[in-house]
Amino acid sequence: MKTRKILGCPINLVNSDMAREHINNFIENKRFGYFVAINAEKIYRYRKDEQLKNVIDASLYPYPDGAGAVISGRLFFGVKSEKINMPVLVLEEANRNNWRVFIYGAQEDIHNDAIAKIKIKYPNIIIVGNMHGYNSQEVAIDSIANSKPQIVLLALGSPRQEFFANKCSVSHLESIFVGCGGALDIISGRLNRAPSFFVNNGLEWFYRLVQEPWRWRRQLVLPLFLFEIIKEKLFKKKSK
């Protein structure tokens, strides 16, 4: 597993099959820590936000989670990766391997609906604990420590879930923490997953923006990210 850097931000340029293999290796070898979904926003903010930079640097597995990361990986390194739907991938592997899972986050009604559907769709998962996102982080940390899950899914939104995962890692909780953002909203049925056309053509951000117009402020980073990528590419070309 080779970690590369895009505008200084570390990333493992992987596909879904590689990610499955890596997750299983982490569990088998008891390598604990947290995953970070790397997208255009995180790459752009990496050099501007010291707290976010430190959290990404300390992560166990930064993986591609958007067209910006995938296209940049191909542009700079010639590596063909893909956007990883990590929450679903982790649930599938947990179901296949009977892993112990803790789920924390989302509004109470969404959380409860998602948990009910996860139990039906993934019956082999051992859910050792769950709590909605309005429980305090201190209570969540104590509950996670007591239930000893192998996987913890965090639906707290980004970057809050990454900061919480880092806090858990510093507290030496022996689990793998995976942020799942709005995945519980999708699993619960409150939000629709983007059709494959949008996912395959790097337009999932646009589909989500249509469903959640409040996200428009976060999308303002995209042209800034594109500018930085072009500038970096031209600089490297001139320096050769």
Buried (B, 14 or more C-beta within 10 A) or exposed (E): EEEBEBBEBBBBBBBBEBBBEBBBEBBEEEEBBBBBBBBBBBBBBBEEBEEBBEBBEBBBBBBBBBBBBBBBBEBBBEBEBBBBBBBBBBBBBBBEBEBBBBBBBBBEEBBBBBBEBBEEEBEEBEBBBBBBBEBEBEEBBEBBBEBEBBBBBBBBBBBBBBBBBBBBBEEEBBBBBBBBBBBBBBBBEBBEBBEEEBBEEBBBBEBBBEEEEEEEEBBEBBEBBBEBBEEBEEEEEEEE
